[in-house]
Amino acid sequence: MNHPDKYVAKRYDTPNRSKAFTDIVYRSETDETKAAIWSNLDSVQRSLDPPAPELVPLVGEMHGHSNLSDGEPDIDTYFSNIRDLAKLDFAVLTDHDHGGVDKPTLWAGSPSKWDLIRQKTVEYRVEGKFSTLLGYERDSYPFYNNLVLYFRDDDAEMVRGTRDGEITADELRDLFAREDVIACPHDTYSFTSNADFLAMPPELLTPFIEIISRGDSAEYMGNPVEADYACCEGGYWQDALRRGAKMGVIGGSDDHNAMNGRVIEWWPYPQKYPGVTGVWATENSPEAIFEALKAKRTYAFMMGSSDGDMRGRMEIDFRINGHYMGETISRPDNCDLYIYYNVKADVPIKRVTLVKNCRNYISLNCCSEIILDYKQENSTDCYYIRVELADGRFGWTSPIWVEEKSKEL
């Protein structure tokens, strides 16, 4: 890819037009076998791949309910099901702060439900194998009817403001400024519990969105995994990204029926598949998972059956010039971006789409590829990967944001 006119002719490119690749194709004489030639061509194409990730992919449940609010299972069943039946790597219990209609709030009494949640969150950890984080779901009208909070510390206090069930703009700014809390809304596109990303000030847009629950995707209005029939403009991920939000993705089933992380075979598509979160972390520990979340090294997908080698999981490695999903980088002086993805799943991959600035940019049917991108379109360009599997399941990565190269000398 060193032709002097490549920037005039193209916006994007493929590794098979490098000088080394072309020279092999155009050799008129060689003693190599046909198999050796094709092997050399493959080596040239793969020479641009980044090294294997130094991080490990972990999969967990970020959103679910127990009978401490409006769910069916008790708290022990909730955690043990996720750990021992769904066999996920980490989990968060996110019961409603109001505790369920006609039931005590999470903070009422001594000991309170919140005291029990903090106790059980620690109790169900298995070092190096199963991590838990503290969390709950907070009504936060008028900005976010459903706002899930995740805490770094096991002894964290609940976030209460001027009025329970509501939040002010200043209280929301204070919340976002905290290093020990991560906020993520869900059902933002549903008319009955929406968040209007097109109306609120940019600084009040959350760092994450729940892109997939059990059967609903918040990517854009009219997406193929949209099962909610009361949708509204402004509540979708792409609505926020178009406004410049640095918003990553989380997946959570929002399960109330003790089936977290598991396929409900008798339910229709897409509701049968639960949403889960993938993180690239240094290790399986609460501290490392929280750090990965803070860095937005996350992807989300629709979980499949736990049978088989992949246990219903997807593994999505998405990097640009070696940088992981969630990062903001500067375009290099030569303008070339080396966009890499590698997807592993338990069923065949139907399509992998590179989404640039909220539009489908390049769509391929291979599990791993390098894409070269030459053109900066905005002061900050936003890239993410969407994966579609043969069985109708989808996955999404958090974006990588690429700023235009500095004009300073």
C-alpha positions as CSV (number, residue, x, y, z in Angstrom):
1,M,0.0,0.0,0.0
2,N,2.8,2.4,-0.9
3,H,1.6,3.6,-4.3
4,P,2.0,7.4,-4.5
5,D,-1.6,7.9,-5.7
6,K,-3.3,5.7,-3.1
7,Y,-4.8,8.7,-1.2
8,V,-6.2,10.1,-4.4
9,A,-7.8,6.9,-5.5
10,K,-9.0,5.4,-2.3
11,R,-10.6,5.9,1.1
12,Y,-9.8,2.4,2.3
13,D,-7.6,-0.5,1.2
14,T,-6.8,-4.2,1.7
15,P,-3.5,-5.8,2.7
16,N,-3.4,-7.9,-0.5
17,R,-2.4,-4.8,-2.5
18,S,0.9,-4.3,-0.7
19,K,4.1,-4.2,-2.8
20,A,5.2,-7.5,-1.4
21,F,1.9,-9.1,-2.3
22,T,1.9,-7.7,-5.8
23,D,5.5,-8.8,-6.4
24,I,4.7,-12.4,-5.5
25,V,1.7,-12.4,-7.8
26,Y,3.7,-11.0,-10.7
27,R,6.8,-13.3,-10.4
28,S,7.2,-15.1,-13.7
29,E,9.6,-17.7,-12.5
30,T,9.9,-19.4,-9.2
31,D,10.9,-22.8,-7.8
32,E,8.3,-22.7,-5.1
33,T,5.3,-25.0,-5.1
34,K,1.8,-23.7,-5.5
35,A,1.1,-24.3,-1.9
36,A,4.2,-22.4,-0.8
37,I,3.3,-19.4,-3.0
38,W,-0.2,-19.2,-1.4
39,S,1.4,-19.6,2.0
40,N,3.6,-16.7,1.3
41,L,0.7,-14.6,0.1
42,D,-1.2,-15.4,3.3
43,S,1.9,-14.5,5.4
44,V,2.1,-11.1,3.7
45,Q,-1.6,-10.4,4.4
46,R,-1.3,-11.4,8.0
47,S,2.0,-9.5,8.6
48,L,0.0,-6.4,9.5
49,D,-1.9,-8.2,12.3
50,P,-1.2,-6.8,15.8
51,P,0.3,-9.2,18.3
52,A,-1.9,-11.5,20.3
53,P,-3.8,-9.5,23.0
54,E,-2.0,-9.3,26.4
55,L,-5.4,-9.1,28.0
56,V,-8.0,-11.9,28.7
57,P,-11.7,-11.8,27.5
58,L,-14.2,-12.2,30.3
59,V,-18.0,-12.5,30.0
60,G,-20.5,-11.4,32.6
61,E,-24.1,-10.4,33.5
62,M,-24.4,-6.7,34.2
63,H,-28.1,-6.4,34.7
64,G,-30.5,-8.6,36.6
65,H,-33.1,-8.7,39.4
66,S,-33.9,-10.7,42.5
67,N,-36.9,-10.8,44.8
68,L,-35.3,-8.0,46.8
69,S,-37.2,-5.8,44.2
70,D,-39.3,-7.2,41.4
71,G,-37.5,-10.4,40.4
72,E,-38.3,-14.1,41.1
73,P,-35.1,-15.6,42.5
74,D,-33.7,-14.9,45.9
75,I,-30.2,-13.4,46.0
76,D,-28.4,-16.7,46.6
77,T,-30.1,-18.3,43.6
78,Y,-29.4,-15.2,41.5
79,F,-25.6,-15.4,42.0
80,S,-25.3,-19.2,42.1
81,N,-27.3,-19.6,38.8
82,I,-25.0,-17.2,37.0
83,R,-21.8,-18.7,38.4
84,D,-22.7,-22.4,38.3
85,L,-25.4,-22.8,35.6
86,A,-24.6,-20.0,33.1
87,K,-20.9,-20.4,34.0
88,L,-20.2,-16.7,33.4
89,D,-17.0,-15.0,34.6
90,F,-18.5,-12.2,36.6
91,A,-21.9,-10.8,37.7
92,V,-23.7,-7.8,39.2
93,L,-27.0,-7.8,40.9
94,T,-28.9,-4.6,39.9
95,D,-32.2,-4.5,41.9
96,H,-34.4,-1.4,41.7
97,D,-33.7,1.2,44.4
98,H,-37.4,1.5,45.2
99,G,-37.4,-2.2,46.1
100,G,-40.5,-3.1,44.0
101,V,-44.0,-1.7,44.2
102,D,-45.5,-2.3,47.7
103,K,-42.2,-3.5,49.0
104,P,-39.5,-1.7,51.2
105,T,-36.8,0.3,49.4
106,L,-33.3,-1.0,49.3
107,W,-32.1,1.4,52.0
108,A,-35.0,0.9,54.4
109,G,-34.4,-1.0,57.7
110,S,-31.4,-2.1,59.6
111,P,-30.0,-4.3,58.3
112,S,-31.3,-3.1,54.9
113,K,-31.6,-4.9,51.6
114,W,-28.6,-2.9,50.5
115,D,-26.6,-4.3,53.4
116,L,-27.5,-7.8,52.3
117,I,-26.6,-7.0,48.7
118,R,-23.1,-5.8,49.8
119,Q,-22.7,-8.9,51.9
120,K,-23.7,-11.4,49.2
121,T,-21.7,-9.6,46.5
122,V,-18.5,-10.4,48.4
123,E,-19.7,-13.8,49.5
124,Y,-20.1,-15.3,46.0
125,R,-16.7,-14.5,44.7
126,V,-14.3,-17.2,43.7
127,E,-10.8,-15.8,43.4
128,G,-9.6,-15.9,39.8
129,K,-12.7,-17.6,38.6
130,F,-15.8,-15.6,39.4
131,S,-15.9,-11.9,40.2
132,T,-18.8,-9.8,41.5
133,L,-19.3,-6.0,41.5
134,L,-21.7,-4.0,43.6
135,G,-24.6,-2.3,41.8
136,Y,-28.2,-1.3,41.6
137,E,-30.8,0.3,39.3
138,R,-31.7,3.9,40.2
139,D,-34.7,5.8,38.8
140,S,-33.3,9.1,37.6
141,Y,-36.1,11.1,36.0
142,P,-36.2,13.2,33.8
143,F,-32.8,12.3,32.3
144,Y,-32.7,8.5,32.7
145,N,-35.7,6.6,33.9
146,N,-33.6,3.5,34.3
147,L,-30.0,4.2,35.3
148,V,-27.8,1.3,36.5
149,L,-24.9,2.2,38.7
150,Y,-21.8,0.0,39.2
151,F,-19.5,0.6,42.1
152,R,-15.8,0.1,42.5
153,D,-15.9,-0.4,46.3
154,D,-17.7,-3.1,48.2
155,D,-18.9,-0.7,51.0
156,A,-20.3,1.9,48.7
157,E,-23.4,3.9,49.8
158,M,-26.4,4.3,47.5
159,V,-26.7,7.6,45.5
160,R,-29.6,9.6,46.8
161,G,-30.4,13.2,46.0
162,T,-33.0,15.9,46.5
163,R,-35.8,13.5,45.6
164,D,-35.8,9.8,45.3
165,G,-36.7,8.5,41.8
166,E,-35.5,11.8,40.3
167,I,-32.2,13.5,39.6
168,T,-31.1,17.1,38.8
169,A,-28.6,18.1,36.2
170,D,-26.1,19.1,38.9
171,E,-26.5,15.8,40.7
172,L,-25.9,14.0,37.5
173,R,-22.8,16.0,36.8
174,D,-21.5,15.1,40.3
175,L,-22.3,11.5,39.7
176,F,-20.4,11.4,36.4
177,A,-17.4,13.1,38.0
178,R,-16.9,10.2,40.5
179,E,-14.1,7.7,39.8
180,D,-15.7,5.0,41.9
181,V,-19.0,4.8,39.9
182,I,-20.0,3.9,36.4
183,A,-23.5,4.8,35.1
184,C,-25.3,3.0,32.3
185,P,-29.0,3.5,31.2
186,H,-31.2,1.0,29.6
187,D,-34.5,1.1,27.7
188,T,-33.5,4.5,26.5
189,Y,-35.3,4.0,23.2
190,S,-38.6,2.9,24.8
191,F,-41.3,5.6,24.9
192,T,-42.3,4.7,28.5
193,S,-38.8,5.0,29.9
194,N,-36.8,6.9,27.3
195,A,-33.7,9.1,27.5
196,D,-33.6,11.8,24.8
197,F,-29.9,12.1,23.8
198,L,-30.8,14.7,21.2
199,A,-32.2,17.0,23.8
200,M,-30.0,16.9,26.9
201,P,-26.6,18.7,27.2
202,P,-23.7,16.7,25.8
203,E,-21.9,16.5,29.2
204,L,-25.0,14.7,30.6
205,L,-24.7,11.8,28.2
206,T,-23.7,8.6,30.0
207,P,-20.3,6.9,29.4
208,F,-22.2,3.7,28.5
209,I,-25.5,2.4,27.0
210,E,-27.0,-1.0,27.5
211,I,-26.9,-1.9,23.8
212,I,-28.6,-5.3,24.2
213,S,-30.9,-6.8,26.9
214,R,-33.1,-9.9,26.3
215,G,-34.3,-9.2,22.9
216,D,-33.9,-5.4,22.4
217,S,-31.0,-3.6,20.8
218,A,-30.5,0.1,21.3
219,E,-28.1,0.6,18.3
220,Y,-30.5,2.6,16.0
221,M,-34.2,2.9,15.3
222,G,-35.4,0.0,13.1
223,N,-32.4,-2.3,13.8
224,P,-33.1,-6.1,13.3
225,V,-33.0,-6.8,17.0
226,E,-35.6,-4.2,18.0
227,A,-38.5,-6.0,19.7
228,D,-39.9,-3.0,21.6
229,Y,-43.1,-1.7,19.9
230,A,-43.1,1.8,21.6
231,C,-39.8,3.2,20.3
232,C,-38.8,6.9,20.0
233,E,-36.2,8.9,18.2
234,G,-33.3,10.2,20.4
235,G,-32.9,7.2,22.6
236,Y,-30.5,5.1,20.5
237,W,-26.8,4.7,20.7
238,Q,-26.2,6.2,17.3
239,D,-28.2,9.3,18.3
240,A,-25.7,9.8,21.1
241,L,-22.6,9.0,19.0
242,R,-23.7,11.5,16.3
243,R,-23.6,14.2,19.0
244,G,-20.0,13.3,19.8
245,A,-20.7,11.2,22.9
246,K,-17.8,8.9,24.0
247,M,-20.3,6.2,24.8
248,G,-19.3,2.5,25.1
249,V,-21.5,-0.6,25.2
250,I,-22.6,-2.9,28.0
251,G,-24.9,-5.9,27.6
252,G,-27.3,-7.2,30.3
253,S,-30.3,-9.5,30.2
254,D,-32.5,-7.5,32.6
255,D,-33.6,-10.9,33.6
256,H,-36.3,-11.3,36.3
257,N,-36.9,-15.0,36.0
258,A,-33.7,-16.7,37.2
259,M,-32.5,-17.4,33.7
260,N,-29.6,-14.9,33.6
261,G,-27.1,-15.7,30.9
262,R,-29.0,-18.6,29.5
263,V,-31.1,-19.1,26.4
264,I,-34.8,-19.6,27.0
265,E,-35.5,-22.0,24.1
266,W,-39.3,-21.7,24.3
267,W,-39.3,-17.9,23.9
268,P,-39.4,-16.3,20.4
269,Y,-36.5,-14.6,18.6
270,P,-34.9,-12.3,19.7
271,Q,-36.1,-12.5,23.3
272,K,-34.8,-16.0,23.8
273,Y,-31.2,-14.7,23.8
274,P,-29.9,-12.8,26.8
275,G,-27.5,-9.9,26.5
276,V,-24.1,-10.2,28.2
277,T,-21.0,-8.0,28.5
278,G,-17.5,-8.9,27.3
279,V,-14.5,-7.1,28.8
280,W,-10.8,-7.3,28.0
281,A,-9.2,-7.3,31.4
282,T,-5.8,-8.1,32.9
283,E,-7.3,-10.8,35.1
284,N,-10.5,-12.1,36.6
285,S,-10.8,-9.9,39.6
286,P,-13.3,-7.2,40.6
287,E,-10.6,-4.5,40.4
288,A,-9.4,-5.6,36.9
289,I,-13.0,-5.8,35.6
290,F,-13.9,-2.3,36.9
291,E,-10.7,-0.9,35.4
292,A,-11.6,-2.5,32.0
293,L,-15.1,-1.0,32.3
294,K,-13.7,2.4,33.1
295,A,-11.5,2.1,30.0
296,K,-14.5,1.0,27.8
297,R,-12.6,-2.1,26.7
298,T,-16.0,-3.7,26.4
299,Y,-18.2,-5.5,23.9
300,A,-21.7,-6.8,24.2
301,F,-23.5,-9.7,22.5
302,M,-26.5,-12.0,22.5
303,M,-25.5,-15.1,24.5
304,G,-26.0,-18.6,22.9
305,S,-26.3,-22.0,24.4
306,S,-23.7,-23.0,26.9
307,D,-23.0,-26.3,25.0
308,G,-19.8,-26.5,22.9
309,D,-16.3,-25.1,23.1
310,M,-17.3,-21.4,23.0
311,R,-20.1,-22.0,25.6
312,G,-22.4,-19.7,23.7
313,R,-19.9,-16.8,23.8
314,M,-18.4,-14.4,21.3
315,E,-14.9,-13.1,21.5
316,I,-14.4,-9.9,19.6
317,D,-10.9,-8.3,19.4
318,F,-11.1,-4.9,17.7
319,R,-8.0,-2.7,17.5
320,I,-6.8,0.3,15.5
321,N,-3.1,0.7,15.2
322,G,-2.8,-1.5,18.2
323,H,-5.2,0.5,20.4
324,Y,-8.1,-1.3,22.0
325,M,-11.8,-0.5,21.8
326,G,-12.7,2.4,24.1
327,E,-9.6,4.4,23.4
328,T,-9.3,7.8,21.7
329,I,-6.3,8.1,19.5
330,S,-4.8,10.5,17.0
331,R,-4.5,9.7,13.3
332,P,-0.8,9.2,12.4
333,D,1.1,11.6,10.2
334,N,0.9,9.2,7.2
335,C,-2.9,9.1,7.7
336,D,-2.9,5.2,7.6
337,L,-5.2,3.4,10.1
338,Y,-4.7,-0.3,10.4
339,I,-8.1,-1.5,11.6
340,Y,-8.0,-5.1,12.9
341,Y,-10.8,-7.4,14.0
342,N,-10.8,-11.0,15.0
343,V,-14.1,-12.7,15.9
344,K,-14.6,-16.1,17.5
345,A,-18.1,-17.6,18.0
346,D,-19.8,-21.0,18.5
347,V,-21.7,-20.7,15.1
348,P,-20.6,-19.5,11.7
349,I,-20.2,-15.8,11.2
350,K,-22.6,-14.3,8.7
351,R,-21.3,-10.8,8.5
352,V,-18.8,-8.4,10.3
353,T,-19.5,-4.7,9.6
354,L,-17.1,-1.9,10.3
355,V,-19.3,1.1,11.2
356,K,-17.7,4.5,10.7
357,N,-19.5,7.6,11.9
358,C,-22.7,5.7,12.4
359,R,-23.0,4.3,8.9
360,N,-22.1,0.9,7.5
361,Y,-18.6,1.4,6.0
362,I,-17.2,-2.0,5.1
363,S,-19.0,-5.4,5.5
364,L,-17.2,-8.7,5.3
365,N,-18.1,-12.4,5.9
366,C,-14.7,-13.4,7.3
367,C,-13.8,-13.8,10.9
368,S,-10.6,-11.9,10.9
369,E,-9.3,-9.1,8.7
370,I,-7.1,-6.0,8.4
371,I,-8.8,-2.9,6.9
372,L,-6.7,0.2,6.0
373,D,-8.5,3.5,6.3
374,Y,-7.0,6.6,4.7
375,K,-9.6,9.4,5.1
376,Q,-10.4,11.5,8.2
377,E,-14.0,12.7,7.8
378,N,-14.6,14.7,11.0
379,S,-12.4,16.2,13.7
380,T,-13.1,13.0,15.5
381,D,-14.2,9.8,13.6
382,C,-16.0,7.0,15.4
383,Y,-15.4,3.4,14.5
384,Y,-17.0,0.2,15.9
385,I,-17.7,-3.4,14.9
386,R,-21.0,-5.1,14.5
387,V,-21.1,-8.9,14.3
388,E,-24.0,-11.0,12.9
389,L,-23.9,-14.7,13.4
390,A,-25.7,-17.3,11.3
391,D,-28.3,-18.0,14.0
392,G,-29.4,-14.4,14.2
393,R,-27.4,-13.3,17.2
394,F,-25.5,-10.0,17.1
395,G,-22.5,-8.5,18.9
396,W,-21.2,-4.9,19.1
397,T,-17.9,-3.4,20.3
398,S,-17.3,-0.1,22.1
399,P,-16.0,2.4,19.6
400,I,-12.5,3.6,19.0
401,W,-12.4,7.4,18.4
402,V,-9.8,8.8,16.0
403,E,-9.0,12.5,16.2
404,E,-7.5,14.3,13.2
405,K,-3.7,14.7,13.3
406,S,-2.4,17.8,14.9
407,K,-1.9,20.8,12.5
408,E,0.9,22.1,14.8
409,L,4.4,22.2,13.4
